Amino acid sequence: MDARETVAEILRLWATQDVESTFAYVADDVVYVLYIDEGLAPFAGVTHGREGMMAAFYQMIEQYDYLHWKQVIVGAEGDVVRIQTQFRFHHRRTGTDLEGSMRTVITIRDGMMVRCEEFMDRGLVESFMRLAKHREATNQIVA
């Protein structure tokens, strides 16, 4: 498979939230970057290694329901594939929703993801994370 086909398969698997199958295409030394404040979410910032990235993805699906998740490959050049994602996440503990879009840039080498960078509206996401932290701190938790 070329890079685009590999990423298409990764996206297909992640849409089912099957972390184990998704990570069959992730290199041991992968670098995952989510460009939001590291102090606001345990899966933010830079994560090195397959196990660390898997842990981050498990945290995401533990904390959020994916109410809407639509990913489209918008470009591929060599080993680099760009994705546009429309999403709506539901924070389980506080019942709040976050809706928006993000861009992902994935680098594939020898059929494996070696780098994944996710770009979100930083202000929007960080405000949402602060709201969720405040609601948790003030015990505004939903059953």
C-alpha positions as a printed Julia matrix, in Angstrom:
143×3 Matrix{Float64}:
   0.0    0.0    0.0
   1.14   3.54  -0.62
   0.94   6.24   2.09
  -2.57   7.36   1.12
  -3.92   3.8    1.18
  -2.23   3.11   4.52
  -3.76   6.23   6.07
  -7.17   5.35   4.6
  -6.95   1.98   6.38
  -5.85   3.64   9.64
  -8.82   6.03   9.42
 -11.22   3.15   8.7
 -10.0    1.27  11.75
  -9.98   4.32  14.05
 -13.59   5.1   13.06
 -14.5    1.85  14.87
 -12.3    2.89  17.84
 -10.45  -0.39  17.58
  -7.2    0.84  19.07
  -5.32  -2.47  18.78
  -6.07  -2.89  15.06
  -5.41   0.78  14.33
  -2.01   0.59  15.98
  -0.93  -2.32  13.8
   0.06   0.48  11.38
   1.94   2.58  13.94
   5.73   2.41  14.28
   7.3    1.72  17.68
   9.09   5.1   17.59
   6.1    7.17  16.39
   5.81  10.81  17.43
   2.28  12.06  18.16
   1.64  15.78  18.59
  -1.65  17.35  19.65
  -1.11  21.11  19.55
  -2.99  22.17  22.68
  -1.8   23.11  26.19
  -0.29  20.03  27.83
  -1.63  21.08  31.22
  -5.23  20.77  30.08
  -5.33  17.17  28.9
  -3.14  14.13  29.55
  -3.07  13.34  25.82
  -1.98  16.84  24.7
   1.47  17.96  23.63
   4.15  15.63  22.3
   4.01  11.88  22.9
   6.88   9.6   21.91
   6.46   5.92  21.13
   3.7    3.55  20.16
   2.76   2.65  23.74
   2.48   6.31  24.74
   0.34   7.14  21.72
  -1.89   4.13  22.41
  -2.33   5.27  26.01
  -3.31   8.75  24.77
  -5.91   7.29  22.39
  -7.32   5.05  25.12
  -7.65   8.13  27.36
  -9.51   9.98  24.61
 -12.1    7.25  24.08
 -12.42   6.76  27.85
 -13.22  10.44  28.44
 -15.19  11.3   25.29
 -18.0    9.86  23.22
 -17.49  10.53  19.53
 -20.93  11.81  18.52
 -19.8   12.82  15.05
 -16.53  11.84  13.36
 -16.03  12.41   9.65
 -12.54  12.26   8.2
 -11.56  13.07   4.62
  -8.11  12.76   3.09
  -7.54  16.16   1.49
  -4.05  15.63   0.15
  -1.19  13.21  -0.19
   2.31  13.94  -1.35
   4.95  11.25  -1.03
   4.92   9.94   2.54
   2.78  12.8    3.91
  -1.01  12.59   4.05
  -3.31  15.43   5.17
  -6.74  14.85   6.69
  -9.65  17.16   7.5
 -11.88  15.98  10.36
 -15.28  17.25  11.42
 -16.07  16.17  14.97
 -18.42  16.46  17.89
 -17.14  15.08  21.19
 -19.19  14.55  24.35
 -17.27  14.81  27.62
 -18.76  11.99  29.65
 -18.14  13.31  33.16
 -19.57  16.79  32.64
 -22.03  16.23  29.79
 -20.53  19.06  27.72
 -19.95  18.87  23.98
 -17.14  20.16  21.81
 -17.76  20.59  18.1
 -15.37  21.7   15.42
 -12.84  20.62  12.86
  -9.18  19.76  12.85
  -6.38  18.96  10.47
  -4.11  15.98  10.81
  -0.79  15.48   9.07
   0.45  11.89   9.04
   3.84  10.73   7.83
   4.14   7.12   6.66
   7.42   5.28   6.25
   7.66   1.66   5.12
   3.9    1.21   5.57
   3.89   2.48   9.16
   2.84   5.79  10.74
   5.96   7.49  12.08
   4.48  10.91  12.84
   1.0   12.24  13.5
   0.33  15.94  14.12
  -3.15  17.22  14.99
  -4.06  20.88  14.64
  -7.24  22.1   16.31
  -8.67  25.53  17.04
  -6.46  25.94  20.07
  -8.51  28.69  21.72
 -11.76  26.78  21.33
 -10.37  23.48  22.59
  -8.44  25.0   25.49
 -11.51  26.99  26.62
 -13.56  23.81  26.49
 -10.93  21.9   28.49
 -10.85  24.66  31.12
 -14.66  24.54  31.36
 -14.6   20.75  31.77
 -11.9   21.0   34.48
 -13.93  23.7   36.3
 -17.09  21.6   36.16
 -15.22  18.6   37.51
 -13.59  20.67  40.27
 -17.0   22.08  41.33
 -18.63  18.65  41.17
 -20.83  19.44  38.2
 -20.77  15.81  37.13
 -23.53  14.02  35.22
 -24.71  10.53  36.08
